[in-house]
Amino acid sequence: MSYAVEFTDVADLEVQNILLWMMGRSPEQAERWQDGLESAVTSLENFPGRCPLAPEQAAFDSEVRQLLYGKYRLLFITVDTDDDGERDTVRILHVRHGSQRPIRRKEPDEDRPI
């Protein structure tokens, strides 16, 4: 089965920010990174379930997996977009640097002062 791959607006913005940062350092590196990212994303079209569950799994209501690409992690879910009962789209939620802390669910009491 082949999956369609789509980026959320948030993930797309994260990629753009990464590329802008890299362009400021080395346009050649940014181009290589973008080419590699496209290859990594394309690989999700076939058997995305091969990727392990992400540490952020508990922060989401769906099964979140991660694909490692260099120093970055692509967090994604698979969804059924045409109601045929099969999961046929990979939706990339975030693109995060490996040094960033995992996303966690904010508890309702966390805004309350101690």
Rosetta blueprint (number, residue, H / E / L):
1 M L
2 S E
3 Y L
4 A E
5 V E
6 E E
7 F E
8 T L
9 D H
10 V H
11 A H
12 D H
13 L H
14 E H
15 V H
16 Q H
17 N H
18 I H
19 L H
20 L H
21 W H
22 M H
23 M H
24 G H
25 R H
26 S L
27 P H
28 E H
29 Q H
30 A H
31 E H
32 R H
33 W H
34 Q H
35 D H
36 G H
37 L H
38 E H
39 S H
40 A H
41 V H
42 T H
43 S H
44 L L
45 E L
46 N E
47 F L
48 P H
49 G H
50 R H
51 C L
52 P L
53 L E
54 A L
55 P H
56 E H
57 Q H
58 A H
59 A H
60 F L
61 D L
62 S L
63 E L
64 V L
65 R E
66 Q E
67 L E
68 L E
69 Y E
70 G L
71 K L
72 Y E
73 R E
74 L E
75 L E
76 F E
77 I E
78 T E
79 V E
80 D L
81 T L
82 D L
83 D L
84 D L
85 G L
86 E L
87 R L
88 D L
89 T E
90 V E
91 R E
92 I E
93 L E
94 H E
95 V E
96 R E
97 H E
98 G L
99 S L
100 Q L
101 R L
102 P L
103 I L
104 R L
105 R L
106 K L
107 E L
108 P H
109 D H
110 E H
111 D H
112 R L
113 P L
114 I L
